[in-house]
Amino acid sequence: MKDVGSTNMRIRSFVLQKFPAARKRVFNDDVQLLESGIIDSLGVLDVVGFLEQTFNIRVDDDDLTPENFGNVKCIGSFVEKKSGQSKVNAG
């Protein structure tokens, strides 16, 4: 399994590149992305596309919850969980 820190770093880098609001304030893995205004509801779709392409996972509508997409740590944990499920289902 991949290192969660490296997953979080890739997600954080994407957010910083894609969403200018992330560069205008203190941004770390615990910052609430939607509540802080860094990402809006359409931005979540950009994040989903990035996750699906980068980590080769499928994000279902039921997955779009604050527990999974609240902040970088949540997203990283979600990716690790989904990656693990993919490997179990493939094997």
C-alpha positions in Angstrom: 0.0 0.0 0.0 1.2 3.5 -0.7 2.3 6.0 1.9 -0.6 8.2 3.0 1.8 11.1 3.3 2.7 10.9 -0.3 -1.0 10.6 -1.3 -1.8 13.7 0.8 1.1 15.6 -0.8 -0.2 14.8 -4.3 -3.7 15.9 -3.4 -2.4 19.1 -1.6 -0.3 20.0 -4.7 -3.3 19.6 -7.0 -5.5 21.8 -4.8 -2.8 24.4 -4.6 -2.4 24.4 -8.4 -6.0 24.3 -9.3 -7.6 26.5 -6.8 -6.1 30.0 -6.3 -7.9 30.5 -3.0 -5.7 27.8 -1.5 -2.6 30.0 -2.2 -4.1 33.1 -0.6 -4.4 31.7 2.9 -2.8 29.3 5.3 -3.4 25.9 3.8 -2.6 22.6 5.3 -4.1 19.1 5.3 -6.6 20.0 8.1 -8.2 23.0 6.4 -11.9 22.4 5.6 -12.0 22.8 1.8 -15.6 23.7 1.2 -16.3 25.6 4.4 -13.2 27.8 3.9 -14.2 28.6 0.3 -11.1 27.0 -1.2 -13.2 24.7 -3.2 -16.8 25.1 -4.3 -19.2 22.4 -5.3 -18.0 22.4 -8.9 -14.4 22.2 -7.7 -15.3 19.0 -6.0 -15.9 17.5 -9.5 -12.4 18.6 -10.5 -11.0 16.9 -7.4 -12.9 13.7 -8.2 -11.6 13.7 -11.8 -8.1 14.2 -10.5 -8.5 11.3 -8.0 -9.9 8.9 -10.5 -7.2 9.6 -13.0 -4.2 9.8 -10.6 -5.0 7.0 -8.3 -7.0 4.8 -10.6 -10.1 4.6 -8.4 -13.8 5.1 -9.0 -15.6 7.7 -6.9 -19.3 7.0 -6.7 -22.0 9.6 -5.9 -22.4 8.0 -2.4 -18.7 8.7 -1.7 -19.2 12.5 -2.0 -19.5 13.2 1.7 -17.8 15.6 4.1 -16.2 12.6 5.8 -14.5 11.8 2.5 -13.9 15.3 1.1 -13.8 17.6 4.0 -10.0 18.2 3.9 -6.8 16.8 2.4 -6.5 14.3 5.2 -10.0 13.0 4.6 -9.4 12.7 0.9 -6.1 10.9 1.4 -7.8 8.4 3.8 -10.6 7.9 1.3 -8.1 7.3 -1.6 -6.2 4.8 0.5 -9.4 3.0 1.4 -10.6 2.9 -2.2 -7.2 1.8 -3.5 -7.3 -1.1 -1.0 -10.8 -2.1 -2.1 -9.7 -2.1 -5.7 -6.8 -4.4 -5.0 -9.1 -6.8 -3.0 -11.7 -6.8 -5.8 -9.1 -7.3 -8.5 -7.4 -10.2 -6.6 
